[in-house]
Amino acid sequence: MATRTTSMFMDERAPCAALNQPVQPRPEELGSTYTTHYRHVLRICRRFFRQREDAEDAAAEVFLKLHSVLETRNEAVPFLPWVSQVAGRHCIDILRRGKREKGSRVDGADLSGVPDYSTPSPLSQVLRNEERLEVREQLIRLPEKLKVPLVLRYYKQMSYSEIARALKRRVPAVRMMIFHAKEELRRNLRREQSGKN
């Protein structure tokens, strides 16, 4: 059964009957899809973003999104064009979100009358320190395979390729590890916050 589903990801000419059934791909199947099609998706994302790391993050997000949008796939469209369309739409969504955030900023306004609160108040410093401690506490609780890439990336400020060399992994695998680690950390922080309320 697993080989049939895996071949559906790999082979664009997979029988349409297999696509009519609800598909719940396993992580290893998504991993092989990622390995096979990552370069293609990254090329599409590079057309949308100036910074390579932004394109790499978007490409990784596309593969995480695939499992939830796979059932909407039109079986008449081969896999590669379909995943290209998913990637393009995802990049456009990211850019639109960025535009909305930019539009909500105050540009060109006279801010001379606004008091300077750049030095945080003692209360905000305490709150910020508590947030940092909470993040570190949740980071420590992560499994080793998720904790190490995050520490290397955000505390040691290593690049993806440096982390890949240190962990003896490929760069796409490191990107996925970091993305999964961030997602897990966010989930844990949300759980912790909802437990306090």
KOLTITOR-270595 format. One record per residue: x, y, z of N, C-alpha, C in turn; residue in three letters. Coordinates in steps of 0.02 Angstrom, whole numbers, plus 32768, in hexadecimal, padded with zeros to 4 digits. Example, Ala and Ser with C-alpha at 12.3 -4.5 7.8 and 13.67 -1.06 7.14 Angstrom:
<tikols>
82947EE4818682677F1F818682947F5B8186ALA 82827F90816282AC7FCB816582858002818ASER 
</tikols>
This chain:
<tikols>
802A7FC48000800080008000802B803F8000MET 8061803D8028808C8079802D80AE80877FECALA 80C280547FC780E480617F8880B4807E7F55THR 8074806B7F58804480877F2A803B80D27F35ARG 803680E67F75802E812C7F85806D81537F73THR 80A781367F8380E681577F7480ED81617F29THR 80DB812D7F0380E181337EBA80B281687E9FSER 807A81757EC2804D81A97EAC806F81ED7EB0MET 809981F77EE480BE82367EEA80F3823B7EB4PHE 811582047EA8814F82057E7B813C82057E31MET 810A81DE7E2080F981D57DDA80BE82017DC8ASP 80C7822B7D97809182597D83805982347D5FGLU 806581F77D49803281D37D23800E81A07D50ARG 800B81AC7D917FEB817E7DBF7FA181787DACALA 7F84813D7DB77F3E81337DA47F1081627DCBPRO 7EDF817C7DA87EB181AC7DC67E88818C7DFFCYS 7E7E814A7DFB7E5681297E2E7E7681317E73ALA 7EB7812F7E767EDA81367EB77ECE817B7ED4ALA 7EC481AD7EAB7EBB81F27EC37E7581FE7EDDLEU 7E4581D47ECA7E0081DE7EE07DF781C77F28ASN 7E2681A07F427E2181897F867E4181BD7FB5GLN 7E2881C47FF27E4781F480207E8F81E0802CPRO 7EBD821080267F048202802C7F1E8221806CVAL 7F3C81F880957F5E821080D17FA681FA80CCGLN 7FD0822180AA8015820C80A0803C820880E1PRO 806881D780E5809381D0812080CD8201811AARG 80ED82128152812682418150815D822B8120PRO 816B81E8811D81A081D280F0818D81DC80A7GLU 814C81D88097813581E48053813C822E8042GLU 812982598071813282A18066817D82B28061LEU 81A5828E808781EE82998084820A82878040GLY 81F382508023820C823E7FE181F3826F7FACSER 81B582877FB5819B82BA7F8781C582F97F8DTHR 81D5830C7FCA81FF83467FD78242833F7FB3TYR 826283067FBC82A482FA7F9E82A082FE7F52THR 826C82E17F35826682DE7EEC825683227ECETHR 822983487EED820F83847ECD822683C67EECHIS 825283C37F20826684007F43828684337F14TYR 82B5841E7EEB82D8844E7EBF82A784737E91ARG 8277844E7E778245846C7E4B821C84A17E71HIS 820584907EAD81DD84BE7ED4820784FB7EE9VAL 824684EF7EFA827285267F0D827C85567ED2LEU 8283853C7E95828A85677E59824C85947E52ARG 821285797E5E81D585A07E5981D585D77E8FILE 81E685C47ECD81E785F57F04821B862B7EF9CYS 8253861A7EDA8288864C7ECD826F86837E9EARG 823E86747E75822286A77E4781FC86DD7E6EARG 81E586CB7EAA81BC86F97ED181E387217F04PHE 821C87067F1C823F87257F53828687397F40PHE 829C87737F5882E187897F4B831387637F75ARG 8303875A7FB5833087387FE3832886EC7FDBGLN 836186CA7FD5836086817FCC833F865E8008ARG 834E8676804583328656808082E6865B8083GLU 82CA8693806B8281869A8068826486668039ASP 8285865D8000826E862B7FD0827485E57FEDALA 82A985D7801182B38596802F827E85878064GLU 826E85B9808C823A85B180BF81F685A4809EASP 81E785CA806A81A885C1804681A4857C8028ALA 81DB8564800A81DB85217FEB81CF84EC8020ALA 81EE84F2805A81E384C1808F819A84C280A6ALA 817D84FE80AB8137850480C0810884E4808DGLU 811984E8804D80EF84C8801980E9847E8027VAL 8120845D8038811E8415804380F884048083PHE 80F9842F80B580D1842380F08087842D80E2LEU 8079845880B280338467809F8016842F8074LYS 804184098051802983D780217FF983A5803FLEU 8008838C807B7FDD835780977F95836F80A1HIS 7F8C83B080AD7F4983C980B97F2583DC8078SER 7F4983E980427F2983FC80037F2883C47FD0VAL 7F45838A7FE17F4A83547FB17F06833B7F99LEU 7ED4833B7FC67E9283227FB17E6F83527F81GLU 7E8683907F7C7E6783BF7F4D7E8583BA7F07THR 7EB7838F7EFF7EDA83897EBF7EAB836F7E89ARG 7EAC83907E4F7E87837A7E147EAF83437DF3ASN 7E9283067DF27EB782CD7DD87EC982D27D8EGLU 7EA983007D6A7EB9830A7D247EFC832F7D1BALA 7F1183527D4F7F4F837A7D4C7F88834F7D67VAL 7FBF83477D417FF883217D5B801583417D9APRO 803983197DC28050832F7E03807D836D7DFFPHE 80AE836D7DD280DE83A47DD080BE83E87DC2LEU 809283ED7D908070842E7D86804484417DC1PRO 8025840F7DE07FFA841D7E19802284387E54TRP 805B84187E64808484307E9B80A284757E8BVAL 80AE84827E4B80C684C47E36809184F97E45SER 805384E87E37801C85167E44801485227E8FGLN 801984ED7EB7801484F47F00804C85227F19VAL 808985187F0080C285417F1580B8858A7F02ALA 80A285967EC5809785DB7EAE806385FE7ED8GLY 802C85DC7EE57FF785FB7F0D800E86097F55ARG 803585DA7F70804E85E47FB4807C86227FB7HIS 80A786297F8680D586637F8480AD86A47F7DCYS 807A86A47F53805086DF7F4A802E86F17F8CILE 801586BE7FB17FF686CA7FF2802786EB8023ASP 806586D38023809886F0805080A48739803DILE 80AB87467FFC80B7878B7FE6807D87B97FF7LEU 804087A17FEF800487C97FFF800387D98049ARG 801387A68072801587B180BA804887E880CBARG 808187E580AA80B5881880B6809F885D80A2GLY 807A8861806A806188A28052802F88BF8084LYS 80038893809E7FD288AB80CF7FF588C6810EARG 802988A28123804D88B9815E807088FA8150GLU 808C8902811480AE89408102807C897A80FFLYS 8041896D80E3800E89A080DC7FF289B7811FGLY 7FF8898D81517FDD89A08193800E89CB81BASER 804C89D281A1807D89FC81C380718A4681B4ARG 80898A7181DF80838AB981D480C38AD081B1VAL 80BE8AE0817080F88AF8814B80F08B42813BASP 81258B67814581268BAD813181008BDB8160GLY 80E68BC2819780C28BED81C580F38C1281F2ALA 80DF8C4D8209810A8C74823681028C56827CASP 81378C36829381358C1482D3815B8C398309LEU 816B8C7982FD81938C9F832D816D8CAB836ESER 812B8CAC836D81048CB883A980F88C7983D2GLY 810B8C4083B880FF8C0183DB81388BF6840CVAL 81278BE7844B815C8BDC847C81858B9E846BPRO 81C58B9F847F81F38B67847081EF8B3484A8ASP 81D38AFA849681CF8AC384C681FF8A8B84B2TYR 82358A9D848F82648A6A847882888A4884B3SER 82908A6B84EA82AB8A4C852582718A2B8549THR 827189E9854D823789C7856A822F89D685B4PRO 81F189D785C981E289E3860F81F989A68638SER 820289AE86788217897486A181E6893A869CPRO 81A5894A8698817389158692817B88EF8651LEU 818389138619818A88F185D881CB88C885D6SER 81FF88E085F8823E88B985FB823388788620GLN 820E887A865681FF883E867D81D7880D8652VAL 81A388278631817A87FC860781A287DD85CELEU 81CD880485AF81F787EA8578822687B48592ARG 824387BF85CD826F878C85EA8248874C85FAASN 820B8753861381E18718862081D386F285E0GLU 81C3871685A981B786F6856881F586CF8551GLU 823086EF8557826E86CD85438279868E856CARG 826E869385AE8276865885D88246862085C5LEU 8208863485B581D6860385A181EA85E08560GLU 820386088530821985EB84F0825385BB84FCVAL 828385CF852582BD85A4853482A685648558ARG 8277856B8586825E853185AA823E84FF857AGLU 82148519854C81F484ED851A822784D084E9GLN 825A84F784D9828F84E084AD82B484A584CCLEU 82C184A9850D82E48473853082BA8433852FILE 8278843A8531824B84008532824483DE84EEARG 825983FF84B8825483E18476828183A48471LEU 826F83738446829B833B843B82DE8353841DPRO 8312832F842A835683428415835A835283CBGLU 8339832983A1833E83338358831D83748341LYS 82EF8390836982D083D0835882F5840A837ALEU 830E83FE83B7832E843283DE8370844883BFLYS 8399841983AB83DD8428839383DC84578356VAL 83B58449832183B5847782E8839E84BE82FAPRO 836C84C3832783548505833B838A852C8361LEU 83AC850B838E83E1852C83B4841885438385VAL 842C851883568461852A8327844C856582FCLEU 840E856682E783F6859A82B983EC85DD82DDARG 83CA85DD831683B5861C833483E18633836ETYR 840386068390842F861B83C68477862083AFTYR 848C85F0838584D085F2836A84D386188328LYS 84998627830B8492864D82CD84BA862F8293GLN 84B485EC828D84D585C9825684A785C88219MET 84C485C681DE849C85C181A08484857A8198SER 84548570816A843A852D815D847284FE8148TYR 849F8515811D84D584E98105850684D8813ESER 85138507816B853F84F881A4851F84C481D2GLU 84DE84CB81DD84BA849B820684BB845681E5ILE 84B0845581A384B18416817E84F583F38186ALA 852B841A8181856D83FC818A857683E281D1ARG 8560840A8202856883F68249854183B7825AALA 850583B1823C84DA8378824B84E2833F8219LEU 850D834A81E78518831881B284D583068190LYS 84AF833A817F846F8333815C8471835E811EARG 8440835680F2843B838080B8841483BF80CBARG 842083F580A58401843680B583B4843280B5VAL 839484128083834A840E8085833183EB80C4PRO 835583B880DB834183958118834783C38154ALA 837A83ED81568383841C818D834A844F818DVAL 83388467815283008497814E82C08479816BARG 82B2843B81588276841A8170827A841081BCMET 82B483FC81D582BD83F2821D82AF84338243MET 82CA846A822A82C084AB824B827784C08248ILE 825884B5820F821184C7820881E7849F8239PHE 81F2845D823B81CC8432826A81D9844682B2HIS 8217845782C28229846B8306820484AB831AALA 820284DC82EC81DF851B82FA8194850F8305LYS 817784E382DB813084D382E2812384B38326GLU 814C84838339814484618379814C849283B3GLU 817D84BE83AE818884F083E3814B851E83E9LEU 8130853483B080F4855F83B280BA853B83D3ARG 80AF84FB83BF807984D483DD808184CF8429ARG 80BD84C0843F80CA84B9848780BF84FB84ACASN 80D48533848E80CA857484AD8080858584B2LEU 805A8575847C80128582847E7FF1855984B4ARG 8004851884B97FE984ED84ED7FF885098533ARG 80358520853B804A853C857C8021857A858CGLU 801785A685597FEF85E485647FA785D38575GLN 7F8985A385507F438592855D7F3B857085A1SER 7F70854D85B97F6E852F85FB7F7085628633GLY 7F8F859B86267F9385D086597F5385F8865ELYS 7F2D85FB86277EF0862486257EB586008644ASN 
</tikols>
